[in-house]
Amino acid sequence: MKSPPIWRVLLPVLLLSLTACESESQPSRSPYDNDSSRTINASNYTGKKIALVIGNWLYKFKPLNNPKNDARQMAQLLSSPQLGFEVTHKENLGLDEMEDEVLKFKLKLVKGQVGLFYFAGHGLVVEGQNYLLPTDLRLPETQLIKRKSIEAQWVVEVMENAGSQVSIVILDACRTFPRPDKTRATNEDYGLAAMNAPRGTLIGFATGHGQSTPDGKKGTNGLYTGHLLKFMRQPGLTIEDVFKKTRQQIALETRNKQVPPVYDSLIGEFCLVSCPENLQDKLDKERREKEVWQRKLAQQFEQKQREKEEAFQRRLAQLEQKQREKEEAFQRQLDALKNQPVPVVPQRQPEKTEILSLLRQCEAYFRADYLTTSPTGTTTTASVCYQNVLQKDEGNTEALAGLEKITTRYAKLTEQALDQKKWENAKKYLARLRQVNPESPKLVALTARLENINGATGEVFRDTLKDGSKGPQMVWIPKGSFRMGDIQGGGDDDEKPVHQVSVSRFAMGRYEVTNAEFVRFLNTVNHRGSKNEPWFETKAEDSDSHITGSTGNFRVENGYKNHPVIEVSWYGAIAYTKWLSQQTGQQYRLPTEAEWEYAARAGTKTKYWWGNDIGSNKANCDKNHCGDNFKYTSPVGSFDPSPFKLYDMLGNVWEWTCSEYENKYKGKEKRCLSKNRANNDSRLSFRGGAWSLDARRMRSADRLRFEPAYRVDSLGFRVARL
């Protein structure tokens, strides 16, 4: 089973809150009744907080290492003055003992209290229900588990019936092992199933169904509880923040192999240590500080402007005085020379032998192909040489003929370059033709031809590689201006401010770079990046990749050659564009964020280039949102192109850009981050949505970011060219 991509963990905004339970026979004493903020703050909450901590590790069928440390450190933290829980800590309980402790726990939970249940040990799913295993269970056989184990939902119901205001259930019980009634472990044996969280309850697992958390070394904490302990003692976090930060950290460290879920029906906010200051007060404070800062900045700016203006006026006065002094001195010299006779100097005619020698030198430069440039300097060229002859002997027919030969040569080279669609060479030869003979009748025609052929909007072309084969298909995108960002409203904060951006003409890859194109590059350079700057992952390193083999002999799995390359880092994408530039002699790179959004919108102002509604079968995303027929990546070009003749700009895979990410637009979206300045702490932007996400992430304005070494099964790239 594929691991969910990290975007399913990092992108959704989980709105977790909590409430108090109410009894039919007796009105509840809710801490929210007289609190307009609807927040239970640990710093001023006076009700009791009760916790039951159970750690089971001495199992007969498979002992565990981590639960001993996990349970003891959890009990120690909960009972500390910082958290203030009344803790019952038990270890290695049998079935009857576990039931007794849960029922005793219920008696302690009276209305108005906070209850926390923590279990570390073995847990399994049987017929869709989660069971916590006691240590006296002999074998984890399916029917035996149902009769000889504690059902997790029963614990939740016990806490609900006790009437506690807030119920927190933490289950670090997702170890994996095959049961004796099964020949091999299946997805059913991994993790725990989703649970129902009654009103006022939050339930957290170490990992989701279909995933597992490995048992670590003795004397250490499990990955889940280790991170949970760290964030539980951190002030200023709501309980939702504690579990969210734990989930994010574990998802990053395991690359989505372990993603801890949370199920809750809480209302309001609850903080284990202390809650953050009221959000509106914080915003008002920041606004006031910003206004003071802006006034101060405006005053400083005005003062600097006055100082600059005064300095400019002083400098202008000095220059005007010097100019007057120069003019007066010149006038004095002119007056002194007026009455002096002008000597007549006979004009010397150049020697014929001198002219002939100079012409022979010009001819040598021409034969050496030093027409307008040479390795030794600009003066040792045929063009300059013939011009020198004409200065000494105006109208010299041989010099005029030599310049005409140079003109003819550059006109012919320009025509050949145009025929071969080598636009940059054509530009270079045309510039030299204009330098030698700006009055050439061929200049106008060749210029017009270059303008009509080179980069016409929408023209599809392919540059030639060194071995004579063709590079990726490219499309010329016209220059223009557009409003960048959340112009429809309802987007994320990092899509602001909406601002006007102008984009110069450039070429964009018609398709996302495919597995076949990327493997050809890898085998040509015989390299795959370094440990600190990895380029991609193979099938053996990540099951989602479709590239197999090893350095110098990489291959693509059958059926995936025309699919976009995935599991590729920003470093790998940059290396591909550098190789493409070397192969073609043209300037390839990744598009900037501004270029990408300009190309994706294709002159439109709607959420998607085809409109504000996602429609059906317009692109490859989560099929419940897009109605496409693909469960994974689709071959490039499977859907209709945009008005700019570009395919899959929205959906299929996310696409790296060359721009450094800013959470508010300040100008970096229009520039490329140099590879020399990038490091593993940098954040690079990527765009376009992917096959695994919903339609909201496919909007032209949507944006994400990650470190340059990041690789995942929903991330690829396409190239740009100047």
N, C-alpha and C positions, 0 to 999 in steps of 0.2 A: 504493500500500500504506500502511495506517495506521501511524503511528509508535507503538511500544509505549508505553502510559501510564507516567508516571514511577514509579507504584507498583510496576511490575515491576522497576524498577531499585533503588528505595530500600528495599522491604519485605523481600525474601528475605534471610535470613542466610546468607552464603556461607562455608562452613567449609572454608578452604583450608589444606592442610598439605603437608609434603614428606618424602621418604625418599631413601635411597641405593640405587643399582642394584647387583645382585649378578651375578657371573660364574660360569658352570658350572665353569670350569677353575681358578679361583683365588678363595678367599674374600675378600669385600670388607672393606675397612677402614673401617667406618662410624663416623662421629663420634658416632652415637647409642649405640654399644655400651656405653659406661661413663657415660652421661649420662641420669639418670632423668627429667630434664625434657624430653628428646627435642627439644632446641633447638640449632640451629647459630647461635651468636651471633657477629656479625662482629667484636666486640671481643676475643674469645678464640679464634677459629677460625684455626688455623695452616696449613691446607691451601692450595694454590694456587687462585687464582680467575682463570680465563681468559676473555677476551671477544673476539669477532669483530664489528666494527662496519662495515657496508657502507652507503654512501650513494650512490644512483644518481639523477642528475637531468638529465644531458645526453642525453636520448632524442631520436632523430631524428624520431619521429612526434609527440611532445608533451613538450617539456622541462618540468621542474618547478622551483619556487622554494624550497620549504622543506627538502627532504632535505639540502641542503648544510649549512645551519646545524644541523639536527637531529642529523645523524651526527657532526659535529665536536664539538658540545657534549656529546653522549652519550659519545663517546670520552674527552673531557677529564674529565668527571665520574667515569667508571669508573676511570680511571687515577690519579685524585687520591689522596693519602694517606688521605683519609676512607673511600674504598671499597676501594682497594688491588687493583684488577684488573690483570693483565697484558693489555694491549689491542693487538689488531691492527686498524688503521683503514685501510679501503680506500674509494676513490671511483671511480664511473663505470666499473664492471667489465663486460666482455663475458661471454658464456656460459662459455667455457673458463676465464677468470680467476676467475669466481665458483665454479666447480666446484673449481678448484685450491685456493682459499682455504678452502673448507669442508673439504676433505680434510686440509689442513695443520692446520686447527683441531682436527680429530679426533685427530691425532697428539699434540697438546699436552694433550688431555683424558685424563689417567690416573685410575685409581680414587682416590676420596677427594677429588677436586677439584670446584669449582663452575664450570659453563660457562654463558656468556651470549651469545646470538646476537641481534644487532639489525640490522634491515634497514629503510631508508627509501627509498621509490621507488614505481614502479608495481607493482601486483599485481592479478591477475584470477582469476576462477573459471571453469574449463572442466570440464564434466561432473562437477561436484561436488568437484573437486580445486583447491587453491590453487597458483598459480604466481607466482614472483617474477621480474620481467622484467629481463634484462640490457640494457645501453644499446645493444648492437649489433643488437638485434631491429629489423628494418626496418618491419614492420607487425604490429599486434596481431591477426592473423587466427587463428581458432580452432585449426586443426590445426598452424599454425606455432608457436603458443604452447606446445603440448604437446611439440614437438621442440626448440625453441630457447630454453626457459626452465627455471628451477630449480623443481622441485616442493617446496613448503614442507614436506610430510610427510617427504620424503627427508632434509632438514636435521635434523628431529627424530629420525629413525631413526639418523642418523650420530652424534648426540650420545648417544643411548641405547646404541648399540653400543660407543662409546668407554668406557662404564662410569663416567661422571661421577656424583658423588653427587647433585648438584642441577643440573638443566638448565632454563634460563630462555630462552624464545624470544619476542622482541618484534618484531611486524610492523606498522610504520606504513606500510601499503601498500594503502590502500582508496580511491584516487582513482578517479574515474568518467569514462569516455569511451566512445563507441560504437565497436565494431570494424567494419572495412570489410566484413565478411561479414554484417552486420546492417543493416537499414534504419533502425533506431532503437534507443536504449538501453532495456533492460528491467531488471527486478529482478535478473536473473542477472548484469548488469554492475556491480551495486553491492556494495561490500564484499567480504568473504571468507567462505567456508563454514566450518562447524564442523570442528574437527580433533580427532584422537585424541591424548591426552596420555599417554604411557607412564608407568609408575611412576617417581616422582621428577622429573616434568616439569611446568612451568607455561608456558602459551602465552597471550600477550595480543595482541589486535588493537586497531587504532585505532577500529574500529566493526564492528557485526555485519552479517551477510548481509542484503542488501536496503537497506542504508544506505550513506552515503558520507561522506568527510571532504574538504572543499574544500582546494585548494592555496592558501596565503596569499600575502602579498607577499614580495618578495625581502628578504633580510636578517632575516627573522623566523623563529620556530619554528612548526611545525604545532600545532594545538590539542592533539592527543594527546601528542606528545613534550614540548611546553612544560609541561603539567601533570605529566607523568611525571617530568621532571627535578626539578621542585620537590619532589615527595614522596619521590623516591629519596634525596635528601640529608638528609631529616628524621630525626633520631634517634628511637629508641623505636617504630619502625613495623616490623611484620613485612612480608614481601614481599606477603602477601595484603592488608594494610592499604594498601600503596602503590597497588596496582591498584584496590582498592575506592574509595579516596578520589579517584583519578583519574577513575574511572567516574562517581561521584556529581557531581563538579564539572562534567564535560563534559555529562552529561545535563541538569543544571540550566541551563547556559549555552545549550545548543542546543534546550531544551524537548523532549528525547527524540528529536530528529532524528538524534543521534549517541550511541549507547550502546555503549561499548567492552566486549566480552565477555572472559572469562577461562576457559580450559580447563586443568584441572590434576588431577594425581594425587599431590600432595605429601603427605608424612607428617611431622608435627612442625612446627616453626617455623624460618624462616630470616629473618634481618634483615640488610639491606645495611649499616647503620651500627651500631646497637645495639638489642638487644631490650628491651622494657619489663620491669620487675621482675616476679617471679613473682606471678601473680594471687592465689594464696592468701595469700602474704605481704602483698600489698597490702590484701586484704580484712581480714586480721587486724590490720594496722596501723590501718586505718580504724575497725575495731570498737573497738580499744583507745582511739583518740583520741575516738571517740564516747562511750565509757563515761566517760572523764575529763571530757569536756564536759558530759555529762548530770549527773554528780555535782556539778560546779561550778554548773551551772544550778539544780539542786535546792537547793543551799546558798544561792544568791542568792535563790531564790524564797522559801525558808523565812525568810531574814532580812528580806525585804521584807514578808512576811506578818506577822512579829512587829512590825515598825515600823508597819504599817498598823493592826494591832490596838491597839497602844499609843496611836497618834494618835487612833483612834476612841474609846477609853476616855477620853482627856483631853477630847476634844470633847463626849462625852456628859456628862461631869461638869460642864463649863461650861454646857451647855444646861439641865441639871437645876438648877443654882444660879440661873440667870436665871429659870427657871420658878418656883422657890420665891420669889424676890424679887418677881415680878409678882403671885403669889397673895397674898403678905403685903400689898402695896400696895393691891390690890383690896379685901382684907378691911378695911383701915383706912378706905378710902373708904366702904365699905358701912356700917361702924359709925357713921361721922360722919353719914350720911344717915338713919339709922333714926329719929331723934327729930324730924326736920324734917317739917312738914306738907306734904302733896302738893297743889299748886295745881290747882284745877279750871278747865280751859280749855274754854270752850264750843266745840263742833265747828262749824266753818263749813260751811254748805251751799253747794255750788258754784252759781254763778249760772247760770240757765237759758240765758242767751245764750252763756255760755262753752261749755256742753255742745253747744249747737247748732252753734257755730262749729267745734268740734272734730270733730263728726260730718260736717259738710260737707267738711272736710279729708280725713277717712277715705274718704269717697265718691270724692273726686278721686283718691286713691291707688289705689282699686280700679279706677276707669275707666282709669287709666294702666297697669294691670296690674302695679303695684308691690305684689304680694300679700305676699310674705315677704322679698323682696330689692328693692333699688333702686340706681340708679347713684350716688346721693348719700349712701348710708349706711343702716345697718340700722334707724334710728329712723323714717325717712321711708317706712314701708310701711303698707299697710292693716291688716295683722295687729297690728302694734305699736300703731297708732293706736286701733283698737277696744279693745284691752286697756287703754289709757290712759283711755278713756271709762268702762269698767267699774270702774276704780279710783276714779274721781271720782264715779260714779253707779252703784252696784252694782245689777244687774238691769235696766239700760237695754236695752229691747227692740230698739231700732234697732242697737245695737252687737252684741247677740247674733245678730241676723239677719245682720249683715255678716260675722261670723265663720262663720256657717253657709254663706253664699254662697261664702266662700273654701274651706271644707271640700268643698263640692259641686264646685267648680271643679277642685281637685286630684284628687278621686276620679275625675272624668270624664277628666282628662288621663292618669291612671295606667291606666285601662281602655283608652283609645285606644292608648297605648304598648304595652300587653300584646298587644292585637289585632294591632298592626303588627310585633310581635316586636322592638321597640326596647327591649331589656332595660335598658340603662343609663339611658335616659330614664325608664322605669318606676320604677327604683330612686330616681332623683332626686325625682320627683313624690310617691312614697310617703313619702319622708323628710320632705318639706314638709307633707304631710297629717298625719303624726304630730306635727310641730312645732306646727301650728295647733290640732289637736284630737286629743290622744292617746286620747280616749274614743270616737272615731267608730266606729259599728258596722260601717262598711265597711272599716275598717283591717285587721281580722283576715282577712276574706275575700280582700282584695286581696293581702295578704302571703302567704297560703297559695297563691294562684294564681301569684304570682311565683316562689315557691320550687318549685312543681311544674313550671313551664314553663321558667324561665330556666336553661339549661345542664344539663338532665337528662343523666346519664351515657349516652354513646353517641348522643346526639341529633345529627343532621346538620343543619347550618344554613348559610346564606350571607348575609353582610351586603350591604346595598345600596350601590352606588357613586353618585357625584354625578349621573351621567347616567341613573340609574334601573336600570342593569343590575346583575348580581350579581357578587360577588367569588368567590374560591375556596371550594370546599366545606370546611367545618370540622367537627370532631367534638369534643364535650366529653369530656375525660379526668378521671376522678374523682381527688380528693385521696387520698393514701395514702403508705405507707412501703415501702421495699424495700432489699435488700442490693445495693449497687452494686460492680461490678468482677468479677474473675476468680473467681466462686464455684464453678465446676466444676474449676478448676485446669488447668494446661497452657497458660495464656495468656501474654501478654507482661508484662514488668516494669512497664510504665506502667499496667497495669490493677489496680494495688495501691496502697494497702491496700484490701482488701474492707471496706466500711463501710456503716452504716445511713444512709439518706437519706430525709427526708420531703419530699413534693412537694404543693404546694397545687393546687387545681383549676385547670385551664387548658384551652384548646381547641387542637387540633393540626390542621394541614392534612391532609385525607383522602388527598390525593395529593401527589406532588412537583410543584412549580411547572412548568408546561408551557411549550413554546416559544411557543404562542399567547398565554398569559397574560403572559409576559415581554415579548413584542413590543408588546402593547397598552399596557403601562406605558411602554416606551421611546418610542412615538409620542405618548403623552399628554404626557409631560414634555418631549419634543423635546430630549433630551439623552442622552449615553452615558458620562458620567463624565469625569474629567480624566486627564492624562498620568500623574500620580503615583498616582491612585486610579481605574484603569480598571475598567469594569463587566463587560465581556464581549468576545468576539471574534466577528467575522462570518465567513461562509464564505470570503470573499476573504482574510481574515487568518489563518485556520486551517481547513484543509479538513474538519475533523471537525465544525465548527459547522453548524447548519442554518438560521441566520439570515442573510439576504441584505439588500442595499439599503444605505441611508445614513440619517443622522439625519433624523427626521421621516417617513421612508418605509421603515422596516424591514419585512421580510416573512419568512414561514417557508416553507421548501422544501415542495413537495407531498409529502404522506404523513408529515410529521413534526410537524404541529401538536399532536398529543396525546402526543408524546414529551416526556420531561423536558428542560428547558433544560440545556445543558452549556456548557463554556468560560466559565462565569460566576464572577466573583471574590466574595470576602466583601463587598467594597465594593458590588458590584452587588446582592447579596442584601439588604444593609442598606438600600440606596436603595429597593428594591422594597417592603420592609416599611414604610418611612417614608411612601411614596406611598399604600400601602394604608390606613394609619392616617388620613391626611388625607382620603382618599376616603370612608371609612366613619364617621369619628368615633370609632372603637374603637382600642384599643391593641394593634397588631400588632408582632411582632418575631420574630427567630430563637429557637428553643428553646435553653435551656441544655443542657449535656451531661447533667446529671442528669435533666432533663425528657425529653430524647431517649431515654436508656436506659430510663427508667421506662415510656415509651410503647411502646418497641420490645419490652420483655419482656412487657407486657400481663398482669402478674400471674404470669408463669411464672418458673421458676428454671433452665431448661435453656439450652443454647447458643443455640438458636433458639426462637422462640415456639411452634413446632410440635413440638419435641423436641430430643434430642441428636444425631440423625442428620440429615444434610442432605436425604436422600430424593431424589426425582426430581420435577422440574417444580414445585417449591415457590416458586422465585424465579429471577431472572435473574442468573446469574453465569457464570463459565467453564463452558461446557456439558459439558466432560469431568467436572466436579464436580457440576453441578446438574441435568444432563439436560434443560435447557430447549431451546426451538426457536429462540432468538434469538442471532444472531451479534453484535449490537450492542445499543443501548438498545431497550427494549420500550415500547409505549404504556402509559401509567400505568393501573393497575387490571387488568393482564393475568393476575394470579394471585389466589388466595384472600386475603381480608382477615384481619387478626389479630383476636383477641377484642375489641380496642378499635375495630374497624371501620376500621383504617388499612391502606392498601395500600402495598406496596413499601418497608416500613421496612427490610427487609434485601434487598440486591441492587439491580440496575438502575443507580443512580448513588450515589456518596458524597453526603452532605448536610452542609452547613455548620451549625455551631452558633454561638451568640453568646459562648461561653466561651473564655477564654484557656487554652492548653494548659499543663499541668504534668506532668513525667515521673513524679511520684508525687502521688496525690490529697492536696491540702491545703485544699480549700475552694473553689477557683476554678471547679470543675465545677458549682457551684450558683449562679453569678453570670454576668451578661453583662458583657463588656468594652465600655465606652463607646466609640463611634466617635471621640469627641474625644480619647480616651486611646490609641487604636490608632495604630500607624504601620507602615511597611513592614518593620520588624524584628520586629514582633509575631508570635506563632505562635497561630493559631486552630485549635480542634479541629473535626474533621468525622468522621462516623460512617456505618456501614451497609453497607460493601462496595460492589462495583460489578460491571457486566457482564463486565469483563475480568479479574477476579481469582478465586482459588479460594475454596472454601467456608470455609476458616479465617478469612478476612477478613470474613465475613458474620456472625460471632458477635455477639450483642447487646452484649458487653463490649468488643469490639475498637475501637481508636481510633487516629486519625492526626492529623497537624497540618501546617499550612503557612502561609506569609505571606499576608496578606489580599489581595494583588494576584494571587495564583496562580490560573491558569485551566488546565483540562485537560479532555479529552473524557470523563472518568468522574466529573465533579464537578458537582453541582447543589445544590438546597436545597428545603426545605418550610418553611412559616410556622407560627408559634404566635400565640395571642391570649389576653389575660387576660380 
